[in-house]
């Protein structure tokens, strides 16, 4: 039986943990065994970003086991905002581990987007091993469009889903709130904002005290609740700056939920045509400048006036390019390929 070792065994609800659970389910449906023990016999190792178990990883590679590293983005916000000395050190240590594995341990690299590959090449130089880009995928049966243009709009229900709304990423919630308030006050559109993700009580109270639109605070939710929440909204706001390949955006598209976002990161690779609207940021996002909320509000207003068209386009794009089966098959090609591409080459 084919066996893939996946490290580290990331736990949680979002990011790497969400990918790991979906990917492992996809492997098992194909009869592929999964282990998390680097000492176990396996056909390949998939490193989800980084691992501190560098010696066992080296030993696995010495035994002739292919090591494939899956990379998203680079920790960077801590260099622009004061997130605390502890967070700064963890972020820099994380970057060191990621770059060390990329340069010294990996046989192949899978980037989650072209944006991610270009970012790593620009900051750390081109890798010495072959690389490819594979966008994340989603189970199109679990994340499905339960409605087109419903529930009734207005009120226009805007959804924000982030694993963590702290650690320097508080501006995502600030932008979502300003978007909702601009739609209400400038465009006379009744709006409700739903927020899913970890947030401190202090931060939530501070935002709620100044909000001029209704906010529904959902906190962290079990993964199985997300499709239900997405099917109760009209628009999805992608809050992250320079996201490598956000799972929440792909899940929203699969649910027929059009995406409103600023043009940063990989979003233009994921949100195609009428699947949403991506607008210029309006200032330098690398300096976390003030974004052009007016432009984003105009785009959101356009979508709110023709939701059936945009919802249908979002779902169709997910079906054509962002399915879980496609993603799993593409990963297996890299993990188990028998050919030896020219070292340093790039694949697509």
N, C-alpha and C positions, 0 to 999 in steps of 0.2 A: 504493500500500500504506500502511495505517495504521502510524505509527511512534510509539513512546513512548520518551522519554528518561528514564532512571532514574539518579539521582545521590544520593549517591556510589556508586561501585562497591564496595560493602562485601564484603570477603573474610573467610573464616573458616568456622566450623562451626555457630555458633548465632546467635540474635538476628536482627539486620538482614540478615546474610549468608544465613541460612537462608531468610528471607522472600524475599530478592531472587532466589535460585536457583529457588525454587518458583514465584514469580510470573512470572519470565521464561519458564520452561517452559510455564506456562499460557497466556501471551500467544502464544508461538510456535505452540502447537497450534491457536490461533484465527487464525493467519495474520497476526499483528501483529508488526512488526519492532521490535527493541530497539536503542537506542544509549545510550552513556554520555557523549556529547559534546554539551555545551550549545550549541555553535555549529552543530550539524547541524540540518537541517530536521526538525521533528517536529510531531506533532499535540498533544502535551501533555508536560509534565515532571512526573515524580513524584519528590519529594525524600524520601528515606528519613531521616526525622528532620531532620538538618541537613547543611549543606555549607559549606566555607570559600570556595567559588567564588561569592561574592555578586555580583560584577560581571557575570560571564557569566550568572548567573541573572537579574539585572536586565535584561540585554540581551535574553535570551530572552523575558521578559515584555513588553518594549517592542515586540518583533516580533509581539505578539498571541498568543503561545503560552500556554496555560493552565498555571499552576503549582499543583500539588496537593502539599500537605505531609502526610506520614504521621507521626503523633505517637504515642508511647507514654507513658512517664512522665517525671518530672523528677528530675534528680540531687539526692539529698537526704541519703544516709547520711553523706557527708563533713561535713555540718553537725552531726551527732550523735556521731560517733566520730572519733578521731584517725587518719586514713588517710594522713597525710603531706602536707607542703606541696605537693608536685608533683601529687598526686592531687587535692587541694583546688582548685588553680588550674585543672586540666584540667576538673574537674566544673563549676566556675563558668563557665568559658569556654564549655563545651558548652551550659549553660543559656542563656547570652546569645545564642549563635548560633541555638538553637532558637526562642527567644522573638522574636528579631529577624525571622526568616523568617516566623514566624506572624503578626506584626503588620505587616510592611512588604513582604513579597514574595509571599506565598501568595494565590491566588485562591479556593482551596477547601482545607479541612482534613479529613482523615480521621483520626479517633481510633480507636485499637484497642479501646476499650471505653468504656462510659458512665463508669466510674470515672476513666479517663484524661481524658475531656472535663471532668468536674466538677473534677478536680484542677487542670487548666490554667486553667479559668475562675476558680477560687478564688484561685490564686496570682498570676495575671497578668491577670485580667479577661477578659471575653468577647471573642472575636475579632471583627473587623469584617466577616469574610467568612462565607459559609455553611459549615456543618460537618455531618458525618455520622459515624456509628459503624459500623465494619465489623470484626467479629471476625476474627482470623487463621483460616486454613484449612489443611487437610492433605490430601495425596493418600491417599485411602481405600484405594487398591489397594496402595500401598507400605506404609503403616501399617495393618495389618489384624490382626484377632484370630486368631492361630494356635492359640489354645487358649481354653477356658472353664473356669476353675478348676484348670488344670494349669500347671505341674508340681505334684506332690503337696505339700500343706501340712498339717502342719508339715514342715520348718521354713518359717516365713513369710518370704518374701524381699521386703524393702523396697528400693525403688530410689530413688536421688536422682540427678538429672541437672541440672547447672548448667554454664554455660559457664566460669565462673570462681568459685572458692571463696575468693577473697581480696578485697582492696580494701574491707574493711569488711563483707563478707558471710560471714565465717567462722562467724557464729552459725547459719547454715543447716545446716552440717554438725554443729555442736554439738547443735542441736535434733533432727536426724535420729538421732544417736547416743543421745540421751536417750530418744527415743521407743522405739527398739529395746530399750534396756536396761529401760525400764519394762514393756514387754510381756513380757520374759523374767522379770524379778524380781517384778513385782506380779501378773502374770496367768499365769505359768508357761507361756508360749508360746515354743517354740524359734524363734529369729529369726536371720536373716542380713541384713546391710546391704551393698548394692552402691552404690558411689560413682563416678559418671562426671563428669569435669570437671577443669579445670586446678587443680592444688594444688601448693604448694611442697613440696619434700622435708622441710623442717623442720616445716611444719604437719602433714603426713601422719604423720611420726614422733611428733609430740607427741600427736595424737589416738589413734594406734594403741597408744601406751604405756599409755593409761588406759582403753581400750575393754574392755568386759566382754561383748561379743558379737563374733562373727566379722565382719570387714569385707573385702570384695573391692574392691580399688582398681583401677579400669579406666583412669584418666587420661582424656585427650581421645581421643575415638574418631571415626573417619570417619562421616559422616552415615549412610551405608548400613548401618552396624552397629547403629544405635539401635533399629530395629524388632525385631531379634533379641534384644537385651538386654531390651527391654520385654516381650517374650513369654516371657522366662525368669523374670519376677518375678510377685509376687502383688499388691502395693500400691505405689502411687507417692506419694512424699512431695514436695509442692511447698514448697521451702524459702525462696523469695524473700519479702521483705516488700513489700507494696504493688505487686505485679506488675501491669503494664498489660494484658497479654494473653499469658501465657507460652506459647511454642510447645511446650515440653516437656509441659505439661499436656494440650494438644490432641492431641499425638502419643500420649500415654499413653492417653487416652480412645479414640482410634481403634484402638489395639491391644487394646482391651478390658481395660485396666488401671485399676481404680478408684483415685481420688485421695483422699488424706488430707491435709488442710491446715487452716491457721488462716484465719479470716475477715478477710483483708486484701486490698486491691487488687480486681482484677476476678474473683476466684475464684468468687464466688457467681453471676456471670454465665455462667461456663463449666461449672461442675460442678453439674448439675441432677439432682434426685431421687436415685435410687440409683446414679448415676454415680460417687458417692463420698460423703464426709462432710466438711463444712466446719464447724469448731467455733469458738466465740468465742476470741479471743486470750488473754483473761484479765488483761491489763494494757494499757498504752498502747503500741501498736506504733510510733507516731511517735516515742516516746522510747526505742525498742528495749528495752522492759521485758521481764521474764521471762515467757514464755508458759506457758499451762496445759497442760503435757505430759500430765497425767493424763487430761484430757478428750479429748485427741487419741488417746491410747492406747486409751481405752474405745471410741472410734469405730473405730479400726483393728481392735480385737478383734472388734467386731460384724461388720465386713466379712469378716474372716478365717474366720468361722464359716459364711458363706453366699456364698462366692466366685462360684459360677455366676450367681447373681442379680445381683450387683454388676458382674461382668465383662460380662454381657449388656447391662445398662443403660448402661454406659459406652460400649460400641460403638454401641448404638442412638442414643444422643444425638449422638455424633460424626457418624453417618450423616445425621441429621436436620438438623443445624445447623452443622457445622464442616468441611464438605467444601471442597476446594480450588476446584472449579469454581464453587461459589456465591461464594466470595470474589473470584475473578478477575472474574466477571461484574459484581459490585457495584462493584469498583474501576473497571472500564471505563465504567460508567454515569457515575461522577463525572468521570473523566478526559476523556470524549468527549461528554458531554451537550451538547445545543445550546440547551436552555432556559437562562434566566438567573434563578435563584431570587433572591428578595429578599435583598439584602446584609445580613449579620448574622443571617440566619435559621438555623434548625437543622432538620436532616432526620434521619430514622431509617430 
